[in-house]
Amino acid sequence: MDIKIFIILSVLFISQCFAEDLNLLIHGPGLQPDKVVLPARYFYVQFPDKIPDETLSIRTLNVSFRGASKEQRPCHIWHQVLYTNDNSAIVRYRLYETCYDLVISVKFNSNHVSGSPFFFKGPILHEDCNCPEKDITRWLADYGCREVHKKIVSDLSKFTNVNFEKFHEKAVKRFNNSLSSSVCHYVIKSNKIYRSCYGQHIGFKVFMDGILLSLTRKVVFPDFEIFTNLGDWPLMQKDNKNNFPMFSWCGSHDTVDIVMPTYDITDSSLENMGRVSLDMLSVQGNIEKNWDKKVNMAFWRGRDASLERLKLIEISRKFPDLINASLTNFFFFRDKEDKYGPKVEHVSFFKFFDYKYQLNLDGTVAAYRFPYLLAGDSVVFKQDSKYYEHFYDDLQPWKHYIPVKSNLENLIERLKWALENDGKAKEIAEVGQMYARNNLLPRDIFCYHAHLFNEWSKKLESPVTVRNGMEYIPQKSTKGCVCEQSKKDEL
């Protein structure tokens, strides 16, 4: 036998045996497309820590989708395979129409693995289908939503027997002509959405509209109403007798706002594989360097949204071998550009992770990039702060991140510690990343909102009514959506 043919046949034989014996873990909501409807569905393919034969590569993973539209033509599905630096791959896909007889195939070296192919008769709904599950308890279970988050319990414990009639007029009067704050009052009645907004700058209402529209397409909520803050700063100061329940994207130790996932991570979940380029999945799949090849320095880019960010520039100039930091825009301190500039061009967020150490510094409030920094595979140095996002209470310093004093006086000391304790720093990075994967992906963001609104509805004592002048926010019309409940009703 020709030696070249022998080598090729041997490699193919080894590859086939290895693929059959390889214990791959495939998991994620994207493997339940008949139950879990997301803008972009996703699942993980986890390989062993070390693939034993160098002729084999995780990047020989082959994933395909096949399905039929209602008219029996191939349904429109776009998918991506994102490879991470820890021998895993993220498969995400977006349906642009309802599909029937969907088949998901996952092959390694041309061999099906771990239960592949996966069959789903259908209909498999796409994101825009308005087919809500009537039983919210069942929906939460189908989506794999865990128990109500402790932060929701804590935030809502401050309120009992909420009566909107007692504070609605006061709230409207406070914000109607406000120049500094803007809020919207939302009513969800019979699973339909209505709103009134107050204040000068109400453009961010699109983010609340988006998550409410998406959720009410998926599940029927009990009637409820909320006031939502469209700005970054929480509004309800502690011990203020004129407080009323306010839902905000950021909380602080000085306020009692009810905290939701930020508009940033919510929008990236809604627009996954859509108009956003940065999301919790793309971060993991666009990191080019593994830990040992990263630069042993801290990296930071951002605008001049706090004095501490200016101080960081000063520190970086004293320790250029430890910190690469520059400002990309001057807005708050334009008069100081000569001292702290010049401003530099933006750097792709994915390139941040060419460096081992990431800095998370407050801007006007909590820096909303924190989830994405955790999702990467560099270790995060987090500034102590009174501001927080919905998940901060889950995190522990020295376990998920390395803490730094709010005035940054111990930043250099902590960076030197990381340099001298590389293994421990890497372990903190890995634990932080695992937390992000298990708690901050799109399904988790949908679950948090659903639990929050469902639990809030139980607090309301006054009847939920659509008030005069409220604008109805309709679902956009879609074709080709066949709701299973509709079929049952017809039968």
C-alpha positions in Angstrom: 0.0 0.0 0.0 1.2 3.5 -0.9 2.6 5.1 2.3 0.6 8.3 1.7 -2.7 6.4 1.4 -1.8 4.4 4.5 -1.2 7.6 6.5 -4.5 9.1 5.3 -6.5 6.0 6.2 -4.8 5.8 9.6 -5.7 9.4 10.4 -9.3 8.8 9.3 -9.5 5.6 11.4 -8.1 7.4 14.5 -10.3 10.3 14.0 -13.4 8.2 13.7 -12.6 6.1 16.8 -11.8 9.3 18.7 -15.0 11.0 17.7 -17.0 8.0 18.7 -15.3 7.7 22.1 -15.0 11.4 22.8 -17.2 12.5 25.6 -18.6 15.8 24.5 -20.9 17.8 26.6 -23.6 19.6 24.6 -25.9 21.8 26.6 -27.9 25.0 26.4 -31.4 26.4 25.7 -30.8 26.1 21.9 -31.3 22.4 22.2 -34.9 23.0 23.2 -36.1 25.3 20.4 -39.7 23.9 20.7 -39.9 25.3 24.3 -37.4 28.2 24.5 -37.9 31.0 22.1 -35.1 33.5 22.1 -34.0 36.1 19.5 -30.9 34.0 19.0 -30.9 30.5 20.4 -27.6 29.1 21.5 -25.9 26.0 23.0 -22.4 25.0 24.1 -20.2 22.1 22.8 -17.7 21.3 25.5 -14.6 19.2 24.6 -12.3 17.5 27.0 -9.6 19.7 28.6 -7.1 18.2 26.2 -7.7 16.6 22.9 -5.3 13.6 22.9 -4.3 13.6 19.2 -2.7 16.6 17.6 -4.2 15.6 14.2 -7.6 16.5 15.6 -8.9 20.0 16.3 -12.0 21.4 17.9 -12.3 23.5 14.8 -13.3 20.5 12.8 -16.7 20.7 14.5 -19.4 20.8 11.8 -22.8 22.1 12.6 -25.8 22.3 10.3 -29.5 23.1 10.4 -32.3 21.9 8.2 -36.0 22.6 8.3 -39.0 23.4 6.2 -41.2 26.5 6.1 -45.0 26.3 6.1 -44.8 26.3 2.3 -42.4 23.4 2.4 -39.4 25.3 1.2 -36.1 25.4 3.3 -36.7 27.7 6.2 -34.4 30.7 6.7 -31.9 30.0 9.5 -28.6 31.8 10.1 -26.1 30.2 12.4 -22.6 30.8 13.7 -20.0 28.6 15.5 -17.9 30.7 17.9 -14.8 29.0 19.3 -13.5 29.9 22.7 -10.1 29.5 24.3 -11.2 26.7 26.7 -11.9 23.9 24.2 -15.5 24.7 23.8 -17.6 26.1 21.0 -20.8 28.3 21.1 -23.4 27.5 18.5 -25.9 30.2 18.0 -28.7 30.5 15.4 -31.5 32.8 14.5 -34.7 31.8 12.9 -36.3 34.3 10.5 -39.5 32.3 10.1 -41.4 29.5 11.7 -39.8 26.1 10.9 -41.1 22.5 10.8 -39.2 19.3 11.0 -36.1 21.1 12.3 -32.9 19.0 12.4 -29.8 20.1 14.2 -26.7 18.1 13.4 -23.4 18.4 15.3 -20.5 16.4 13.9 -16.9 16.1 14.9 -14.6 14.9 12.1 -17.8 13.9 10.1 -19.2 11.8 12.9 -22.4 12.7 14.8 -21.7 13.2 18.5 -23.6 13.3 21.8 -27.1 12.5 20.6 -26.8 14.3 17.3 -28.8 14.7 15.1 -31.6 16.4 17.2 -35.1 16.3 15.7 -38.0 18.8 16.4 -41.2 18.3 14.5 -42.5 21.9 15.1 -43.7 24.4 14.7 -40.5 26.0 15.9 -41.4 29.7 16.4 -39.2 32.6 15.6 -38.8 35.6 17.9 -41.5 37.8 16.4 -44.3 35.2 16.8 -46.9 36.4 19.3 -47.8 33.1 20.8 -47.7 33.5 24.6 -47.8 30.6 27.0 -50.8 31.2 29.3 -49.3 29.6 32.4 -46.3 31.7 33.6 -45.3 29.0 36.1 -45.0 26.5 33.3 -43.2 29.0 31.0 -40.6 29.6 33.7 -40.0 25.9 34.1 -39.8 25.3 30.3 -37.2 28.0 30.0 -35.2 26.6 32.8 -35.5 29.7 34.9 -34.1 29.1 38.4 -35.7 30.3 41.6 -36.4 33.9 42.1 -33.1 35.8 42.4 -32.3 36.9 45.9 -31.9 40.5 44.6 -35.5 40.5 43.4 -36.6 39.3 46.8 -34.5 42.0 48.6 -35.6 44.8 46.3 -39.3 43.9 46.5 -39.3 43.3 50.2 -39.4 47.0 50.8 -42.9 47.2 49.3 -46.2 45.6 50.4 -49.8 46.3 49.3 -48.7 48.8 46.6 -51.5 51.2 45.7 -50.7 53.2 42.6 -53.7 55.5 43.2 -51.9 56.9 46.2 -48.8 58.1 44.4 -49.5 58.1 40.6 -50.5 61.8 40.5 -47.6 62.7 42.7 -45.1 60.8 40.5 -46.5 62.4 37.3 -46.2 65.9 38.8 -42.7 65.3 39.9 -41.4 64.2 36.5 -43.7 65.8 34.0 -41.6 68.9 33.4 -38.3 67.6 34.7 -35.1 68.7 33.0 -32.8 66.3 34.7 -34.8 63.0 34.9 -37.2 61.1 32.7 -39.5 58.2 33.5 -42.2 56.1 31.8 -45.3 54.7 33.4 -46.1 51.3 31.9 -49.3 49.3 32.3 -49.5 45.7 31.2 -53.2 44.9 31.0 -54.5 41.6 29.5 -50.9 41.1 28.2 -51.1 44.3 26.2 -48.7 47.2 26.8 -49.5 50.9 27.4 -47.2 53.7 28.4 -47.0 57.4 29.3 -43.6 59.1 29.5 -42.6 62.2 31.4 -39.5 64.4 31.2 -37.4 65.9 28.4 -35.3 63.0 27.2 -37.4 59.8 26.8 -35.5 58.2 23.9 -34.4 55.2 26.1 -38.0 54.1 26.3 -37.2 51.9 23.3 -35.3 49.6 25.5 -38.2 49.0 27.9 -40.6 48.7 25.0 -38.3 46.0 23.5 -38.1 43.7 26.5 -41.8 44.1 27.4 -42.9 43.4 23.8 -40.6 40.4 23.6 -41.7 38.9 26.9 -45.4 39.4 26.3 -45.1 37.5 23.0 -43.7 34.6 25.0 -45.9 34.4 28.1 -49.1 35.9 29.6 -48.3 38.1 32.6 -50.6 38.9 35.4 -51.7 42.6 35.1 -49.2 44.9 36.5 -47.9 48.5 36.2 -44.5 50.1 36.9 -42.7 53.4 36.8 -39.3 53.0 35.0 -36.3 55.3 35.2 -34.9 56.1 31.8 -31.6 57.5 33.1 -28.5 56.0 34.6 -28.7 57.5 38.1 -31.1 55.8 40.6 -33.8 58.2 41.7 -35.3 57.2 45.0 -33.1 58.4 47.9 -33.2 56.4 51.2 -35.4 57.9 54.0 -37.2 60.2 51.6 -40.9 60.2 52.6 -41.9 61.1 49.0 -40.5 57.9 47.6 -42.5 55.5 45.5 -41.6 52.3 43.7 -39.2 53.0 40.8 -37.6 50.4 38.5 -34.1 51.4 37.4 -31.1 49.9 35.5 -28.7 50.8 38.2 -28.8 50.8 42.0 -26.8 52.4 44.7 -26.3 52.1 48.5 -27.9 55.5 48.9 -31.2 54.6 47.0 -34.0 52.1 47.1 -34.8 51.7 43.4 -35.8 48.3 42.2 -33.0 47.2 39.9 -33.4 45.5 36.5 -30.7 44.2 34.1 -29.2 47.3 32.4 -30.6 48.5 29.1 -27.2 47.6 27.6 -27.2 43.8 28.4 -30.9 43.6 27.8 -30.6 45.2 24.3 -27.6 42.9 23.5 -29.8 39.9 24.4 -32.7 41.2 22.3 -30.5 42.0 19.3 -28.2 39.0 19.5 -27.1 38.2 15.9 -28.9 41.4 15.0 -27.8 45.0 15.0 -25.4 44.7 18.0 -21.8 43.5 17.6 -21.0 43.2 21.3 -22.9 40.6 23.3 -22.2 38.0 26.0 -21.7 35.3 23.4 -19.6 37.2 20.8 -17.2 38.2 23.6 -16.4 34.6 24.4 -16.0 33.6 20.7 -13.7 36.5 19.6 -10.8 36.2 21.9 -7.6 35.5 20.0 -5.0 34.9 22.7 -5.0 32.3 25.5 -3.8 33.2 28.9 -0.1 32.4 28.4 0.1 34.6 25.3 -1.6 37.6 26.7 0.3 40.8 27.6 1.1 41.1 31.3 -0.5 44.5 31.6 -3.7 46.1 32.5 -5.7 47.6 29.6 -8.4 50.3 29.6 -10.2 52.5 27.2 -13.2 54.8 27.8 -14.5 58.3 28.1 -13.9 60.9 30.8 -17.0 60.0 32.9 -15.4 60.2 36.3 -12.4 61.8 38.2 -11.1 58.3 38.9 -10.7 57.7 35.2 -8.6 60.8 34.9 -6.5 59.6 37.9 -6.0 56.3 36.0 -4.4 58.2 33.2 -2.0 59.8 35.6 -1.1 56.4 37.2 -0.7 54.8 33.8 1.9 57.4 32.8 3.9 56.7 36.0 3.7 53.0 35.4 3.6 52.4 31.6 5.0 48.9 32.0 1.9 47.9 34.0 -1.0 49.9 32.5 -2.1 50.7 29.0 -4.8 53.3 29.5 -6.2 56.2 27.3 -9.3 58.2 27.0 -11.3 57.9 23.8 -13.6 60.9 24.3 -13.8 64.1 26.4 -17.2 65.2 27.4 -17.3 65.9 31.2 -13.9 67.4 31.4 -13.3 69.0 28.1 -11.2 71.7 29.7 -8.7 69.1 30.8 -8.0 67.5 27.4 -4.7 69.2 27.2 -3.6 67.5 30.4 -5.1 64.0 30.0 -5.2 63.7 26.2 -4.8 63.4 23.4 -7.9 61.2 23.0 -7.2 58.0 21.0 -9.2 56.0 18.5 -11.6 53.3 19.8 -10.2 49.8 20.1 -12.4 46.8 19.4 -13.6 45.4 22.7 -12.5 42.0 21.7 -8.9 43.3 21.5 -9.1 44.2 25.2 -8.5 40.6 25.9 -5.0 40.6 24.4 -4.2 41.8 27.9 -4.4 39.7 31.1 -5.8 42.4 33.3 -9.0 44.4 32.7 -10.0 47.5 34.7 -13.6 48.1 35.6 -14.0 51.7 36.7 -17.3 53.6 37.3 -18.4 56.1 34.7 -21.4 58.3 35.7 -22.6 55.2 37.6 -21.6 51.5 37.5 -19.7 50.7 34.3 -22.1 48.6 32.2 -19.2 46.8 30.5 -18.6 44.7 33.6 -20.6 41.6 32.4 -18.7 41.6 29.1 -15.4 41.9 31.0 -16.3 38.9 33.2 -17.3 36.9 30.1 -13.8 37.3 28.6 -10.9 35.2 29.9 -8.8 38.0 31.5 -9.0 38.8 35.2 -11.1 41.9 36.2 -9.9 44.5 38.6 -13.1 46.1 39.9 -13.2 49.5 41.6 -15.1 49.6 44.9 -18.3 51.5 44.3 -21.6 52.5 45.8 -23.3 51.7 42.4 -24.3 48.2 41.3 -26.1 46.2 38.7 -28.6 43.5 39.3 -26.1 40.7 39.7 -23.4 42.3 41.9 -24.5 40.7 45.1 -23.6 37.3 43.7 -20.0 38.2 43.3 -17.2 37.8 45.8 -13.9 39.8 45.7 -10.8 37.6 45.2 -13.1 34.9 43.8 -14.7 36.5 40.8 -12.6 39.6 40.6 -9.7 41.4 42.2 -11.0 44.4 44.3 -9.4 47.9 44.0 -10.1 50.8 46.3 -12.4 53.5 44.9 -9.6 56.1 44.8 -7.3 53.6 43.0 -4.5 54.0 45.6 -3.8 50.3 45.7 -4.2 49.6 42.0 -0.4 49.2 41.4 -0.1 47.0 44.5 -2.9 44.7 43.2 -1.4 44.5 39.7 2.0 43.5 41.1 0.2 40.8 43.2 -1.3 39.4 40.0 2.0 39.4 38.3 3.6 37.5 41.2 0.6 35.1 41.5 -0.2 34.3 37.9 -1.9 31.0 38.6 -4.3 32.5 41.2 -5.1 35.4 38.9 -5.9 33.0 36.1 -8.1 31.0 38.4 -10.1 34.2 39.4 -10.5 35.0 35.7 -11.9 31.5 35.1 -14.3 31.6 38.0 -15.6 35.1 36.9 -16.1 33.8 33.3 -17.9 30.7 34.5 -20.3 32.9 36.6 -21.0 35.1 33.5 -21.7 32.0 31.4 -24.1 30.6 34.0 -25.9 33.7 35.0 -25.7 36.6 32.5 -26.5 35.0 29.1 -29.7 36.0 27.1 -31.9 33.3 28.7 -30.8 34.6 32.2 -31.7 38.1 31.3 -35.2 37.1 30.1 -35.7 35.0 33.2 -34.7 37.8 35.6 -37.2 40.2 34.0 -40.0 37.6 34.0 -39.5 36.7 37.6 -39.2 40.4 38.6 -42.5 41.4 36.9 -44.3 38.3 38.0 -43.3 38.8 41.6 -44.1 42.5 41.4 -47.6 41.8 40.2 -48.3 40.0 43.5 -47.5 43.3 45.4 -50.2 45.3 43.7 -53.3 46.1 45.8 -54.9 48.7 43.5 -56.7 47.5 40.3 -54.5 47.9 37.2 -56.2 50.3 34.8 -55.2 51.9 31.5 -55.3 55.7 32.3 -56.5 58.4 29.9 -53.8 59.4 27.4 -51.7 56.3 27.7 -50.2 55.1 24.4 -50.8 51.6 23.2 -47.6 49.8 22.1 -48.7 47.2 19.6 -46.9 44.0 18.6 -45.6 44.2 15.0 -47.6 42.0 12.7 -46.0 38.8 11.5 -47.0 36.2 9.0 -46.5 32.4 9.2 -46.8 32.1 13.0 -48.9 29.1 14.0 -49.4 29.1 17.7 -49.9 25.6 19.3 -52.6 27.1 21.5 -54.5 28.3 18.5 -54.4 24.8 17.0 -55.7 23.3 20.2 -58.5 25.9 20.3 -59.4 25.0 16.7 -59.6 21.3 17.6 
